Amino acid sequence: MKKNLRFGRLTLQIVAVIAFVTGFVLPVHAFDAEVSRETLKGLAGFYVLIEELNPNIAKYANVQKNDISTQRLKSQVENRLRAAGIQVLSWDEMMKTPERPMLYVSVNTHEYEKFWYAYDIRVEVRQLVTLVIQPGKLINGATWSVNMTGVMNIGQLQTLYDNLGLLLDRFIQAYKAVNRK
C-alpha cells in the first residue's frame, strides 16, 4: 500500500515538473472542429452557467486575499460575451428559446500538495439535441467544447482567469465564424 502511495505521489510530482517546464499549461482536449462549430450556427445568445468552484481553492484564496468566486467568473464570461456582441440570456429567456442554448464553464481544481493545484478549465456549449436512436426525444447535450489543463500554486490564481479568457476567445472566434452578420 505504501509503495503504491509513493508511486502515485511520484507520478504527480513528475506531472507537476513537466507542467512547470512547459509553462504551466497543457492543452488536453479541444472539440473545436468544423462540424462542432456548425452546431453554433443560428444560436441567438447563451445563458451562462458556472459550475461551483471546489472549496479547497477558495479556502486558501481567502487566506491570501485573492478574489476567486463563481460570481466573479460568471461576470467575466458575461462581460466577454457582451463585448463580442453575443447576447447573454437570462434563465427565463433561455427557457423560452427552442434550443435552450447554454455556455457552461467548469473550473475544476485539485490540491495535490499544499498550495499547489492541478486544474482543468472547460468551456462548452450545451443545447437541446435529438437522439438518432430515439427521434423526437430531446436531451441537453454538449455540442462544442474546449478545455485546458495545467498546474499552478495558490499565488497564481490569475492564471485561471487568464486561461479562461483564452478559451472564451476560442469560443467567440468559433461562434463568429458561423454567425457572420
C-alpha positions as CSV (number, residue, x, y, z in Angstrom):
1,M,0.0,0.0,0.0
2,K,2.8,2.4,0.9
3,K,4.6,1.6,-2.3
4,N,1.5,2.5,-4.4
5,L,1.1,5.7,-2.4
6,R,4.7,6.7,-3.1
7,F,4.3,5.8,-6.8
8,G,1.2,7.9,-7.0
9,R,3.0,10.9,-5.4
10,L,6.0,10.4,-7.6
11,T,3.7,10.4,-10.7
12,L,2.1,13.7,-9.6
13,Q,5.5,15.3,-9.0
14,I,6.6,14.3,-12.5
15,V,3.4,15.7,-14.0
16,A,4.0,18.9,-12.0
17,V,7.6,19.2,-13.3
18,I,6.5,18.7,-16.9
19,A,3.7,21.2,-16.5
20,F,6.2,23.7,-14.9
21,V,8.7,23.2,-17.7
22,T,6.1,23.6,-20.4
23,G,4.7,26.9,-18.9
24,F,2.0,25.6,-16.6
25,V,-0.4,24.9,-19.4
26,L,-1.0,21.5,-21.0
27,P,-3.8,21.6,-23.6
28,V,-5.6,18.3,-23.4
29,H,-8.8,18.2,-25.4
30,A,-10.4,20.5,-27.8
31,F,-13.6,19.7,-29.6
32,D,-13.5,22.8,-31.8
33,A,-13.8,21.4,-35.3
34,E,-15.7,22.5,-38.3
35,V,-18.5,20.0,-37.6
36,S,-18.9,21.2,-34.0
37,R,-18.8,24.8,-35.0
38,E,-21.7,24.3,-37.3
39,T,-23.8,23.5,-34.2
40,L,-23.3,27.1,-33.1
41,K,-25.0,28.5,-36.3
42,G,-28.1,30.4,-35.6
43,L,-27.9,30.5,-31.8
44,A,-29.0,34.0,-30.8
45,G,-27.4,34.0,-27.4
46,F,-26.5,32.0,-24.3
47,Y,-27.3,31.5,-20.7
48,V,-24.1,31.4,-18.7
49,L,-23.8,28.6,-16.2
50,I,-20.7,28.4,-14.0
51,E,-20.0,25.2,-12.1
52,E,-19.5,25.7,-8.4
53,L,-15.8,26.0,-7.5
54,N,-14.0,23.4,-5.5
55,P,-14.0,24.6,-1.9
56,N,-10.3,23.8,-1.3
57,I,-9.1,26.6,-3.6
58,A,-11.5,29.2,-2.2
59,K,-10.2,28.4,1.3
60,Y,-6.6,29.3,0.5
61,A,-7.6,32.1,-1.7
62,N,-9.5,33.8,1.1
63,V,-6.5,33.5,3.4
64,Q,-4.2,35.1,0.8
65,K,-6.8,37.8,0.0
66,N,-7.2,36.6,-3.6
67,D,-10.7,37.0,-5.1
68,I,-11.9,33.9,-6.8
69,S,-15.6,33.1,-6.9
70,T,-18.3,31.6,-9.1
71,Q,-19.9,35.1,-9.4
72,R,-16.6,36.7,-10.5
73,L,-16.2,34.0,-13.1
74,K,-19.8,34.5,-14.3
75,S,-19.3,38.3,-14.6
76,Q,-16.1,37.8,-16.6
77,V,-17.7,35.4,-19.0
78,E,-20.9,37.5,-19.5
79,N,-18.8,40.7,-20.0
80,R,-16.6,39.0,-22.5
81,L,-19.7,37.7,-24.5
82,R,-21.4,41.1,-24.5
83,A,-18.1,42.8,-25.6
84,A,-18.0,40.4,-28.5
85,G,-21.6,41.2,-29.5
86,I,-23.0,37.9,-28.3
87,Q,-26.3,38.1,-26.4
88,V,-26.4,36.9,-22.8
89,L,-29.7,35.3,-21.9
90,S,-31.4,35.2,-18.5
91,W,-32.7,31.9,-17.3
92,D,-36.2,32.8,-18.4
93,E,-35.1,33.9,-21.8
94,M,-33.1,30.7,-22.3
95,M,-36.1,28.5,-21.3
96,K,-38.2,30.3,-23.9
97,T,-35.6,29.7,-26.6
98,P,-36.2,26.4,-28.5
99,E,-32.5,25.3,-28.4
100,R,-32.1,26.2,-24.7
101,P,-28.5,27.4,-25.5
102,M,-26.2,27.5,-22.5
103,L,-22.5,28.3,-22.2
104,Y,-21.3,26.0,-19.4
105,V,-18.0,26.8,-17.7
106,S,-16.2,24.5,-15.2
107,V,-13.1,25.4,-13.3
108,N,-12.1,22.2,-11.5
109,T,-9.1,22.2,-9.2
110,H,-7.4,19.5,-7.2
111,E,-4.8,20.3,-4.5
112,Y,-2.1,17.6,-4.8
113,E,0.4,19.3,-2.5
114,K,-0.1,22.2,-0.1
115,F,-0.7,25.4,-2.1
116,W,-0.2,23.5,-5.4
117,Y,-3.2,22.7,-7.7
118,A,-3.8,20.8,-10.8
119,Y,-6.7,22.5,-12.7
120,D,-8.9,21.9,-15.7
121,I,-11.0,24.6,-17.3
122,R,-13.8,23.6,-19.6
123,V,-16.0,25.8,-21.8
124,E,-18.8,24.1,-23.6
125,V,-22.0,24.9,-25.4
126,R,-24.9,22.8,-24.3
127,Q,-28.2,22.8,-26.2
128,L,-31.2,20.6,-26.8
129,V,-30.4,17.8,-29.3
130,T,-32.3,14.9,-30.7
131,L,-31.1,11.3,-30.3
132,V,-30.8,9.4,-33.6
133,I,-31.9,6.2,-31.9
134,Q,-35.0,7.9,-30.4
135,P,-36.2,10.6,-32.8
136,G,-38.2,13.3,-31.1
137,K,-36.6,12.7,-27.7
138,L,-34.8,15.9,-26.7
139,I,-31.9,16.0,-24.3
140,N,-29.4,18.6,-23.2
141,G,-26.1,17.8,-24.8
142,A,-22.7,19.4,-25.3
143,T,-22.2,20.3,-29.0
144,W,-19.0,22.3,-28.8
145,S,-16.2,22.4,-26.2
146,V,-12.6,23.3,-25.4
147,N,-10.6,22.8,-22.2
148,M,-7.2,23.4,-20.8
149,T,-5.4,21.6,-18.0
150,G,-2.4,22.8,-16.0
151,V,-0.7,23.2,-12.7
152,M,-0.3,26.4,-10.5
153,N,0.3,27.5,-7.0
154,I,-2.2,29.4,-5.0
155,G,-0.3,32.7,-5.7
156,Q,-1.0,32.3,-9.4
157,L,-4.9,32.4,-9.3
158,Q,-4.8,35.0,-12.1
159,T,-3.7,32.0,-14.3
160,L,-7.3,30.6,-14.0
161,Y,-8.8,33.9,-15.2
162,D,-6.2,34.3,-18.0
163,N,-6.7,30.8,-19.3
164,L,-10.5,31.1,-19.1
165,G,-10.1,34.2,-21.2
166,L,-8.1,32.3,-23.8
167,L,-10.8,29.6,-24.0
168,L,-13.6,32.3,-24.3
169,D,-11.6,33.9,-27.1
170,R,-11.7,30.5,-28.9
171,F,-15.4,30.2,-28.3
172,I,-16.1,33.7,-29.6
173,Q,-14.0,33.0,-32.7
174,A,-15.8,29.7,-33.4
175,Y,-19.2,31.4,-32.9
176,K,-18.4,34.3,-35.1
177,A,-17.0,32.0,-37.8
178,V,-20.5,30.5,-38.4
179,N,-22.6,33.6,-37.4
180,R,-21.4,36.3,-39.7
181,K,-23.7,39.4,-39.8
